[in-house]
Amino acid sequence: MLVGMRRIARLLDPYILLLVATVLVAVLLPASGGVAHGFTWATKAAVGLLFFLYGARLSTREAVDGLRHWRLHLAVVACTFVVFPLLGLASRGLVPYVLTPQLQDGLLFLCLVPSTIQSSIAFTALARGNVPAAICAGTYSSLLGMLATPLLAAWLIGGRAALSADGLLGIAAQLLAPFLAGQLLRRRLAGFLTRHKRALGYVDRSSVLLVVYTAFSQGMTEGVWSAVSPARLPALLGVEALLLAAMLGLTWCGARRLGFERADRLTICFAGSKKSLAAGLPMASVLFGAEASVAVLPLMLFHQMQLLVCAYLARRWAREPSAPGTGAEPVPERDTAAPCPSTVRG
């Protein structure tokens, strides 16, 4: 029993435990009233800071060089904005027997959200994949998602995901504007970012924890859990587990069939199978309004699930020998600790 618990503890990244603890705190002690209003504005600032740091860290040369891997980026975009939405549309067959219409809308919205940046980089690096490609793939997906996600939501979900010019401007102001500001100030901030890389990593992590706490607090105060019966929640988790397993299998096997080498397959697998909570939450608040809490419940649960599963896979693949001729050796168990603090799993 004790040995089993130790093995489980080794599989869990400390940051994942912090995320779980944050959710529990939000469930037991949700922010309400004026405090909740303050957290809402703090969350908007935190998300803006995240995307500002994304822009400041991505060098223009990296972005341009990343275009040379156009087949890899096309594969990630296709998984994120074509395959995922198709699976989300297929889930309509589960209504009303497995999912309620509201939960299915949330599941479909989850399938439209862009890929992560932080966790794609962290897990790709841990598994010894193509890290520069992961940086560019996550960034391109996030930038494309600022336009593609609301447009796809308005098209596929319909009137329940209201899209307006003001909504698009709000998303651009919160996500795109900080990213572009980071790009413009990147050269001036390069030295500062290098000197304080570890501290800024903790700022990133804290920002995501704030986003998670605020979202779950809002869900608790608005009764999101009361809208999900005890029987529906396990069903939703089961559907999301199948969705994640399908995307992990499709990205890995599809990349192999397309002739990508192992390092690129790892990048496609991690970047093409995950969804960004940090980008999805502000978009949902604009698109769904008062119903945002129910709409983002599938995304919040999927976020936790993808981190747990991908953390396990990254450690497992890190211990495997690389392809013949690469000269790389398996990484010992003690070297597969948590990724560098400068990466965040959004």
N, C-alpha and C positions, 0 to 999 in steps of 0.2 A: 504493500500500500504506500509506504513512504517513498520507495523507489519510483513508483508510478507518479507520485506527486512531484518528485524532483524532475522527472523527465518532462512533465507538462510545464513546469516552471521554466525549464530551459527553452522550450518552444515559444514561450510568450515573451515578446519584447516588453521591457519596462514601460514603454510609451503606450502600448496597447492596454496594459493594466491601468495606467492613468486615465485612458479614455473610458474604460469600463467604470472606474471609480467616479469619474465625472458624471457619467450617466446616472449612477446610483444616487449621487448627491442631488442631481436635478430632480430625480423622482421623489426623493425624501424631503428635500428642501428647495422646492422650486421658487424662483424669483417671481414676485408679483407686484402689482401696483406701480408706484414710482420707481422702485428698484428695477423692475422688469423693463421699464421704459429706458432707464439708464443703461441696462445691459444691451438693449437693442441698438442704441447708438454706439456703444462700445464695440459691439460686434461688427457694425458697418465699418467703423474705423479699423478694426483688426483685419477684416477682409481686404480693405483697401491697402493696408500695410503689407499684407501677404503678396498681393499682386504687384505692388511697388518693388518689393524685394525680388520677385521673379524677374521683373524687367531690368533691375540693376545688376543682377547676377548673370544674365544671359548676354554674352558678348555678341556684337554684330557679326564677328568672324565665325563664331560657333553657329549662329543662325544660318549664315550663308553656306558654310561648309556642310551643315546638316541637310541642305537641299540635295546634295549629291546622293544621299540615301533616299531618294524620292520613292523607290519601291517600298521601302520599309515604312515610311510615313504614310504612304497611300494605304498600306495594309492596316495600319493602326486607325486611320480615319475611317476606313471601310468598316472595321469592326465596331468602332465607337458610334458611328452615325448611320450605319446601314444594317449590319447584322444584329446589333443590340435592339434597335427599334423594331425590326421584323419579329424578333422573339417576344418583345413587349406586346406587339399587336396580336401575336398568336395566343397570348395569355387571356385574351378576351373570351376564349372558349371555356375559361375556368369560372366565368361569372354566370349565375350566382352560386354555383355549387361549392366552389372552393374560396373564391374571393368576392368581396362586395364590389359594386361599381366604383366606389371611392378608392378602395385599396388597389383596384386594377388601374385606375387613373394614376395613382402614385407609382405603381410598378412601371407603367409606361413612361412616366416622367423620368424615373430613375434610368431607364434605357436611353433617354435622350440627352442626359447630362454629359459634359465632356470628361475626358480621362483626367486622372490626377497628374500632378507634376512631382510632388515631393516623394510620395511612396513609390512611384514608378522608378525614380532615380535610386532611391534607397534599396529597394529589393533587387533591381538590376545590378547595382554595384555589389551587393552581398552575394549574389549568385554568379558573379564574374561575367556579366553580359556587357553589351555595348553601351556604356554610360553616356558618352556624348550624344548618341542617337536617342537615348531615353530622355535626355534633357530637351532636345529639340522636339521629339515626338509629343511629350507632355505639353510643351509650350504651344506648339502649333494647334494641338487639340483644344486647349483652353481658349486660345484666340478665336478659332473657328466656332467654338461652342457659344461664344458671346452672341453670335448672330444665329447660328444654326439651331441651338436649343430652343429659344423662344419661338422661332418660325416653325420648327417641327412640332412643338407643343401646340401651337395655335392650329396647325393643320390636322394633327392626328388626335388630339384630345378635344379640340373644338372649343365651344363656348365656355367650358369649365376652366380653360386656361386662357384668360382674356389677355390679348396682346394689343398694345397701343403704342403710338409714337412716344408718349411719355414713358411707357414701360421700357422701351428699348433704350431711351436716353438715360433712364435710371440705371439700367444694367451697365451701359457704357461708362457712366460716371463712376460707378462703384468698382468696376473691374478693369475696363480698358484704359481709362484715363490714368489711374495709378501705374499700370504697366508701362504705358508710354512715357510717363514722367520718370520712371526708373530707368528706362532706356536712355532718355535724354541726359540724365545725371550720372550715368554709369561710370564714365571716365573720372569724374570728380569724386565719386564714392568708392572707386576701386580699392584704394589704400585702406579706407575705413572698413570696408567689408572684409578685406583680408585680415586685418588686425583683430577684428572682433567677430570672426567667423563663428566661433563656438557660442558666444553670447547671443548672436543673432539667431543661431539655431534654436536656442531656448525661447527667443521671442516668437519664432515661427510656431513652435510647439504650443506655447501658451495661447497664441491667437486661435489655433484650431480647437484647443480645449474650451476656449471662451465661446466659440461658435457652437460647439456641441452642447455646452451647458445651457446656453440661451435657447437653442432650438428645443431641447427636451423640456426645459422649464415652461416654455410657451405651450408645448404640447400638454403638459400636466395641467396648467391653469385653464386651458381651453377644453379639457376633457377629451383629449385625443384617444386615450386608452379606453375610455368608456364607449367610444365609437367602434372599438374592435373587441369582439366577443372572445372569451377564452379559447374557443375552438378555432377562431379565425387566425389568431396570432401564430400558433404552430403551423397552420397551413401556409401562411405567408412566408414563414421562415423556410419551410420545405420547398416552396416554389423558388425562393431566392437561392437556396442551396443548389437546386437543379440549374438555375440560370447561371450561377457562377461556375459550376462544374462544366456546363456546356460551353461557356466562353473560354475557359481555360483549355479545354480540349480542342476547340476549334482553332484558337490562336496558335497553340503549340503544333498540332498536326497540320494545320493549314500552312504555317510558315515552313514546316519541313517539306511539304509537297511543293511549295513554291521555290524550293532550293536555297533558302536562307541558311547561313552557317549558324552554329550553336549560339554564339554571342548575340546575333541579331534575333534569333528565335526567342531568346530570353527577353529581349527588349519588347518584341511584339506581344509576347505572352503577358508580361506585366503591365505594359501600357495599354494594351487592347482589351483587357478583361476587367479593368477597374473604373470606378466612377468617383468624381470629386464632390465631396460634401461641402467644401468651402465655396465652390462655384455654384453648386446646386441650390443651396439654401437661399442666397439673395435672389436668385432667379425665381424660385418658387414663391417667395414673398411678393414679388411683383406680379407673377402670372396668376396665382391662385387667391391672393388676398386673404380673407378671413379663413378660408379653407386650407391654407398652406400647411398647417400642422399635420392634418391627416395626409395631405399629398406627399409630404417629405418623410413620413414614417417609414415607408419601404426603403428610401435612400439611406436613412440613418441606420437602419438595421443591416442593410447590405454593406454599408461602410465598415461596420465592425467585423462582419463576416469575412470580407475580402482581406482585411488586415491580418486576421488570424490565419487564414488559409495560405495567403501569399507569404507570410513570415515563415511558416512551416516549409513551404516549397522552396523558398530562397535558401534556407539553411540546408535542405536536403540536396538541392542541385549544387550548392557550393562545395559539398563533399565529394561530388562525382568527378572522375577524371575528365579533362577536356578532350576534345577530339584529337586523334593522333596527329603529331607534328606541331602542336601548339606549344609544347614544352611546359604547360601549366600543370601543377600538381594539385591534388585535392586539398581543400582547406581543412585543417584539423578542427575538431569540435570546439576547442577553446578559442579559436579565431573567428567563430561565427557569432560573435556577440552582436549587440544592437548596432545598427548603422550609425554612421557619424552624426553627432547632434546637429550638424548643419542641415540635415535633411528632415523633412516633416512629412508625416503621412496624412495628407489631406484627402 
